[in-house]
Amino acid sequence: MAVVYSQSIVPYQVLQRDFSSQGVNVKLNNGKSKFYSVGGPYTIDNKKNIMVGDVWALAGQSNMRGNGFFKDPWSNKTVEKLIHQSTFHLFDMKEKWAIAKDPIHQLSQSIRKVNKMISDPTVADPGLSLVRGGSLALSFAKKYQELMQLQLKVKSLPIGLIASAHGGVSLEQWSTTLLRDTPQWKNESLYGAMLARIESSTSGTNKIAGILWYQGESDTGNMTAATTYGSRMTSWIKSARTDLGNSKLNVIQVQLAREVTTLDTDEGWNSVRNSQAELMDNNIGAVSSIDCPLDDRIHLSLTGEYMVGKRVAVSAQAAINNKASTASPQILISSIKFEQKVISGVTKTYSIKILFKNLGGKFVDVDLVQGFSIRDEDGIDQELIYRTAFYEGNKVVRLLLSDAAKKLTKKTMYLYYGYGNNPICNIVSTNGMGLLTSGPIPITF
């Protein structure tokens, strides 16, 4: 267990608990060590409001920074009741610990040069984040705290958040090698600045529960960037684990939502989303945002951010338990089956039957199930599906097909859930987890 020295502790800091002992050892000014269990607030060597809990870094681009309107611009009504709790603390862009509140990211206040070097509208206009700076952070904190307190059977698990996202940036701009061997590394690169914040916020122990990651929109428009996203993100996670001294550091990704655009970037969006799902393992999670509402062509609304925050919390708890890959429902590819049924010897009907893994219950029933398409090798929708419906207690989906399906015998087509940059999808499990997008999945009629 890492020992924290009280000289480096500051008021309102959240100290990362040790997962086995459920606390932290602090070496006091008198030379003695004292164990502080999960909870707080504590006063440690005259430093007040110290908490012991879980600390998560927030990284990525604008949907992690937060871009949701706090009030609907057309009705001026509050979109969501903002979340404020004394047990949620933030290491902000001024790199000071304080009670967390929206907007989580105020880039204009950053002490790191990189946040002034890279264009972001909230840097040029600091007031913008006060109007539309709603993020997933506090929704995540609330749900994660609820889940972990039940699991650990503790009265309070404080949450620490480290603000480190920046709008409009690519994975290349998050490079782990950019300026690495120069004095500017931790001041003029996004990755270096994130590590510097983690080091500073954790009193030099570099102990955090993990990283929440929402990025990839900027990599969809270039096919080289899109098709290499998975391998580059794998390297990114490996570097972060090495630099933070934790080979199983938890990383929770948000699978990309939508972009309303006329640009032909469908393949890029498919590729990045697939990469995000394929990266999942025991300590790398992915959650869907494809069904969440937007506030403009590409940014989630505050309601959407809050939906995703809860999903990220479920995935984060699973990661803490080394089960991150089980948190989000996915299509069970081996279960996809083309069906034909004769009705009273008179007529035939056709369907594609799909089962799922990690469902954790069943799907929420809706009148119109949306999101699936059957396409050819060029991505052209074959317009075969006339209805999508739940069966067998809302645990199975059937795509009901037109008679044109009988003409496709022995032909291979490709199934998608959430095709391209702007699909309409609405499949959600009863525990609030959205179905991860998939495709192309080959199917033979």
C-alpha positions in Angstrom: 0.0 0.0 0.0 1.3 3.4 -0.9 2.0 5.8 2.0 0.8 9.3 1.6 2.8 12.0 3.4 0.7 14.6 5.2 3.0 17.5 4.1 1.7 17.0 0.5 -2.0 16.7 1.4 -4.2 19.8 0.7 -7.7 20.7 1.9 -10.6 19.0 0.0 -8.3 16.3 -1.4 -9.6 12.8 -2.1 -7.1 10.2 -1.3 -7.4 7.0 -3.3 -8.3 4.0 -1.1 -6.4 0.8 -1.3 -8.8 -1.8 -2.7 -7.8 -4.5 -0.2 -7.6 -2.5 3.1 -10.4 0.0 2.2 -8.3 2.9 3.4 -5.0 4.7 3.2 -1.9 5.0 5.4 -0.8 8.6 6.0 2.6 9.5 7.5 2.0 12.4 9.9 4.2 15.4 10.7 5.1 13.7 14.0 6.6 10.8 12.1 3.9 8.3 13.0 1.6 6.6 10.5 -2.1 6.5 10.8 -4.7 4.5 8.9 -7.7 6.4 7.5 -10.6 4.3 6.3 -13.0 5.0 3.5 -15.0 8.1 4.3 -14.4 11.5 5.8 -14.1 14.4 6.1 -10.9 14.1 8.1 -8.6 16.7 9.4 -5.0 15.6 8.9 -2.2 17.7 10.4 -4.5 20.8 10.3 -5.5 20.1 6.6 -9.4 20.0 6.6 -12.0 18.2 4.6 -9.8 15.4 3.5 -11.7 12.4 2.0 -10.7 8.8 1.4 -12.5 7.2 -1.6 -12.1 6.6 -5.3 -10.4 9.1 -7.8 -11.2 9.0 -11.5 -9.5 11.1 -14.2 -11.7 12.6 -17.0 -10.1 12.6 -20.4 -11.0 12.9 -24.1 -12.7 15.6 -26.1 -15.8 17.9 -25.9 -18.4 15.3 -24.9 -16.2 14.5 -21.9 -15.5 18.2 -21.3 -19.3 18.7 -21.3 -21.3 20.7 -23.8 -24.9 20.3 -22.7 -27.2 23.3 -22.2 -28.1 23.9 -18.5 -31.3 25.5 -19.7 -33.2 24.7 -22.8 -32.5 27.7 -25.1 -36.1 27.7 -26.5 -38.0 27.4 -23.3 -35.4 28.6 -20.8 -36.4 25.7 -18.5 -33.8 23.9 -16.5 -32.9 20.7 -18.3 -31.9 18.6 -15.3 -31.5 19.2 -11.6 -27.8 19.7 -11.2 -26.0 17.3 -8.8 -24.2 18.8 -5.8 -22.9 16.6 -3.0 -20.2 17.4 -0.4 -18.6 14.0 -1.0 -17.9 14.8 -4.6 -14.6 16.7 -5.0 -12.9 18.1 -8.1 -9.3 18.7 -9.0 -10.1 21.6 -11.3 -8.3 23.3 -14.2 -6.6 25.6 -11.8 -5.3 22.3 -10.2 -7.0 23.0 -6.9 -9.2 20.6 -4.9 -12.7 21.8 -4.2 -16.3 20.6 -3.9 -17.3 19.5 -7.4 -19.9 21.4 -9.4 -20.8 22.0 -13.0 -19.2 23.1 -15.2 -16.5 20.5 -14.4 -14.1 21.8 -17.1 -13.3 25.5 -17.3 -10.4 25.4 -19.8 -9.9 29.2 -19.7 -8.6 28.7 -16.1 -6.1 26.0 -16.9 -2.6 26.5 -15.7 -1.4 24.2 -18.6 -0.3 25.9 -21.8 -1.7 23.1 -24.0 -5.3 24.2 -23.1 -4.6 27.6 -24.6 -2.7 26.3 -27.6 -5.4 24.1 -28.9 -8.6 25.7 -30.1 -11.7 25.2 -28.0 -14.7 27.6 -27.9 -14.8 27.7 -24.1 -11.2 29.1 -24.1 -12.1 32.0 -26.4 -15.4 32.6 -24.6 -15.2 31.4 -20.9 -18.8 32.3 -20.4 -19.9 29.6 -22.8 -19.2 26.8 -20.3 -21.5 28.5 -17.8 -24.4 28.3 -20.3 -23.6 24.9 -21.9 -21.0 23.0 -19.9 -23.1 20.1 -18.6 -21.1 16.9 -18.5 -21.4 13.2 -17.4 -19.1 13.7 -14.4 -21.4 14.3 -11.5 -24.1 11.8 -12.8 -21.2 9.3 -12.9 -20.1 10.2 -9.4 -23.6 9.8 -8.0 -24.4 6.5 -9.5 -20.9 5.1 -8.9 -21.1 6.1 -5.3 -24.5 4.4 -4.8 -23.3 1.2 -6.4 -20.0 1.0 -4.6 -21.4 1.9 -1.2 -23.8 -1.0 -1.5 -21.0 -3.3 -2.6 -18.6 -2.3 0.1 -21.3 -1.9 2.7 -20.0 1.5 3.8 -21.9 4.6 4.7 -19.9 6.9 2.4 -17.5 6.5 -0.5 -16.3 9.9 -1.5 -15.5 10.5 -5.2 -12.6 12.5 -6.6 -12.7 13.8 -10.2 -9.7 15.1 -12.1 -10.6 17.4 -15.0 -8.4 16.8 -18.0 -10.5 16.8 -21.2 -10.3 19.2 -24.1 -12.7 19.8 -27.0 -12.2 18.9 -30.7 -9.1 16.9 -30.3 -7.9 13.7 -32.0 -6.2 10.7 -30.6 -3.0 11.9 -32.3 -3.3 15.1 -30.2 -3.5 12.8 -27.2 -0.3 11.1 -28.2 1.7 9.6 -25.3 5.0 10.4 -27.0 4.3 14.0 -28.1 7.0 16.2 -26.5 7.7 13.4 -24.1 11.5 13.9 -23.9 11.3 17.7 -23.6 10.7 20.1 -20.7 7.4 21.1 -22.4 5.9 17.6 -22.1 3.6 18.2 -19.1 2.7 21.7 -20.1 2.2 21.6 -23.9 0.8 18.1 -24.5 -2.6 16.8 -23.5 -1.3 13.4 -22.3 1.6 15.0 -20.3 -0.8 17.5 -18.7 -3.1 14.7 -17.7 -0.3 12.8 -16.0 0.9 16.0 -14.3 -2.6 16.6 -12.9 -2.8 13.0 -11.6 0.6 13.3 -10.0 -0.3 16.7 -8.4 -3.8 15.7 -7.3 -2.6 12.4 -5.7 0.3 13.9 -3.7 2.7 12.2 -6.0 1.4 8.6 -5.4 -0.2 8.4 -8.9 -2.9 6.2 -7.3 -6.3 6.6 -9.0 -9.2 4.1 -9.6 -9.0 4.7 -13.3 -9.6 6.9 -16.3 -13.0 7.8 -17.9 -12.5 8.3 -21.7 -14.8 9.9 -24.2 -13.0 10.6 -27.5 -13.0 9.5 -31.1 -15.3 11.8 -33.0 -12.3 13.7 -34.5 -10.9 10.4 -35.8 -13.9 9.3 -37.9 -13.4 11.6 -40.9 -10.1 10.0 -41.9 -10.1 6.3 -42.7 -6.5 5.8 -41.8 -7.1 7.3 -38.4 -10.4 5.4 -38.0 -9.1 2.0 -39.0 -6.0 2.3 -36.7 -8.0 3.7 -33.8 -8.1 0.4 -32.0 -4.4 -0.3 -32.2 -3.5 3.3 -31.2 -5.9 3.3 -28.3 -4.5 0.0 -27.1 -1.0 1.6 -27.1 -2.4 4.6 -25.3 -3.9 2.5 -22.5 -0.7 0.5 -22.2 1.3 3.8 -21.9 -1.0 5.1 -19.3 -0.8 1.9 -17.3 3.0 2.0 -17.4 3.3 5.7 -16.5 0.8 5.3 -13.6 2.4 2.1 -12.4 -0.7 0.0 -12.6 -0.8 -2.8 -15.2 -4.6 -3.3 -14.7 -5.6 0.4 -14.5 -9.3 0.7 -15.2 -10.3 2.5 -18.4 -14.0 3.1 -19.2 -14.7 4.3 -22.8 -17.9 5.9 -24.1 -18.7 4.4 -27.5 -19.4 7.3 -29.9 -22.9 8.8 -30.2 -24.1 10.4 -33.5 -23.2 13.2 -35.8 -25.8 14.9 -38.0 -23.9 15.6 -41.2 -24.1 15.2 -44.9 -20.4 14.1 -45.1 -19.9 10.5 -46.1 -18.1 9.3 -43.0 -20.2 6.3 -42.2 -17.3 3.8 -42.5 -15.2 5.9 -40.1 -17.8 6.0 -37.5 -18.4 2.3 -37.8 -14.7 1.6 -37.5 -14.1 3.7 -34.4 -17.2 2.4 -32.6 -16.2 -1.2 -33.3 -12.7 -0.6 -32.0 -14.1 0.8 -28.8 -16.2 -2.3 -28.2 -13.4 -4.7 -29.2 -11.0 -3.2 -26.7 -13.1 -4.5 -23.8 -11.5 -6.8 -21.3 -11.6 -7.3 -17.5 -10.5 -3.8 -16.8 -11.4 -1.9 -20.0 -15.1 -1.1 -20.4 -17.3 0.5 -23.1 -20.8 1.9 -22.8 -23.2 3.0 -25.5 -24.3 6.6 -26.1 -25.9 6.0 -29.5 -29.5 6.4 -28.1 -28.8 9.6 -26.2 -30.3 13.0 -27.2 -28.1 15.8 -28.7 -27.9 19.5 -28.2 -26.4 20.2 -31.6 -25.1 18.1 -34.5 -22.6 16.2 -32.4 -22.8 17.0 -28.7 -24.9 15.3 -26.1 -27.5 17.2 -24.2 -27.3 17.4 -20.4 -30.0 14.6 -20.3 -27.8 12.5 -22.6 -24.7 13.2 -20.5 -26.5 12.1 -17.4 -27.7 8.9 -19.1 -24.1 8.1 -20.1 -22.7 9.0 -16.7 -24.9 6.4 -15.1 -23.8 3.8 -17.6 -20.1 4.7 -17.1 -20.7 4.1 -13.4 -22.1 0.6 -14.0 -19.1 -0.2 -16.2 -16.7 1.3 -13.7 -18.0 -0.8 -10.8 -17.7 -3.9 -13.1 -14.1 -2.9 -13.8 -13.3 -2.6 -10.1 -14.5 -6.2 -9.9 -12.4 -7.2 -12.9 -15.6 -7.7 -15.0 -15.6 -4.6 -17.2 -16.5 -6.5 -20.4 -19.7 -7.8 -18.9 -21.4 -4.4 -18.2 -22.9 -3.5 -21.6 -25.2 -5.7 -23.6 -23.9 -6.9 -27.0 -25.1 -8.9 -29.9 -24.2 -12.5 -29.5 -22.8 -13.0 -33.0 -22.9 -16.8 -32.9 -26.6 -16.7 -32.2 -27.8 -14.9 -35.4 -30.1 -17.1 -37.3 -32.1 -16.8 -40.6 -35.6 -18.2 -40.0 -38.4 -19.2 -42.4 -41.9 -20.1 -41.0 -44.8 -21.6 -43.0 -48.2 -20.4 -41.8 -51.0 -23.0 -42.3 -49.3 -24.2 -45.4 -50.3 -21.1 -47.2 -47.7 -18.4 -46.7 -44.1 -18.0 -45.5 -42.6 -15.4 -43.2 -39.0 -14.6 -42.7 -36.9 -13.3 -39.9 -33.5 -12.9 -38.4 -33.3 -14.0 -34.8 -30.7 -12.3 -32.5 -29.7 -13.2 -29.0 -27.5 -11.1 -26.7 -24.8 -11.4 -24.1 -24.4 -9.3 -20.9 -28.1 -8.3 -21.1 -28.5 -8.4 -17.3 -32.3 -8.8 -17.4 -34.3 -7.8 -20.5 -34.8 -4.9 -22.9 -37.2 -2.1 -22.2 -40.3 -2.5 -24.3 -40.9 0.2 -26.9 -43.6 0.5 -29.6 -41.0 1.0 -32.4 -37.6 -0.8 -32.1 -35.0 1.0 -34.2 -31.4 0.7 -35.1 -30.9 -2.5 -37.2 -30.2 -2.6 -40.9 -29.2 -5.3 -43.4 -26.7 -4.0 -46.0 -24.6 -5.3 -49.0 -20.9 -5.2 -49.1 -21.0 -1.5 -50.2 -23.0 -0.5 -47.2 -26.2 0.0 -49.2 -29.3 -0.7 -47.1 -31.3 -3.6 -48.7 -34.6 -2.4 -47.1 -35.6 -5.9 -46.0 -36.7 -5.1 -42.5 -40.4 -4.1 -42.1 -40.5 -4.4 -38.3 -38.1 -5.1 -35.4 -39.7 -6.7 -32.3 -38.8 -8.2 -29.0 -39.6 -11.8 -28.2 -39.2 -14.4 -25.4 -39.7 -12.0 -22.5 -37.9 -9.1 -24.3 -34.6 -11.1 -24.3 -34.6 -11.9 -28.1 -34.9 -9.6 -31.1 -36.5 -10.7 -34.4 -36.0 -8.6 -37.5 -39.1 -9.4 -39.6 -38.3 -9.4 -43.3 -40.1 -8.7 -46.5 -40.7 -11.4 -49.1 -37.6 -10.1 -50.9 -35.6 -12.2 -48.4 -36.5 -15.4 -50.3 -34.5 -14.1 -53.3 -31.3 -13.9 -51.2 -30.9 -17.6 -50.6 -27.2 -18.5 -50.1 -26.2 -14.9 -50.4 -24.2 -13.1 -47.8 -25.4 -9.8 -46.4 -24.2 -7.7 -43.5 -26.1 -6.9 -40.3 -25.6 -3.6 -38.4 -26.9 -2.1 -35.3 -26.2 1.6 -35.5 -24.8 2.1 -38.9 -22.7 5.2 -39.8 -22.6 8.7 -38.4 -26.3 9.3 -37.8 -28.3 6.1 -37.0 -31.5 6.2 -34.9 -31.2 3.6 -32.2 -33.2 3.0 -29.0 -32.5 -0.4 -27.5 -31.8 -0.2 -23.8 -31.8 -2.9 -21.1 -34.0 -2.6 -18.0 -30.9 -1.6 -16.0 -30.3 1.4 -18.2 -27.5 0.1 -20.4 -27.7 0.8 -24.1 -26.9 -1.9 -26.6 -23.4 -1.4 -28.1 -23.4 -0.8 -31.8 -22.1 -3.6 -34.1 -21.5 -4.4 -37.7 -20.7 -5.5 -40.3 -21.8 -9.0 -39.1 -22.0 -11.4 -42.1 -25.2 -13.4 -42.4 -26.1 -15.9 -45.0 -29.7 -16.4 -46.1 
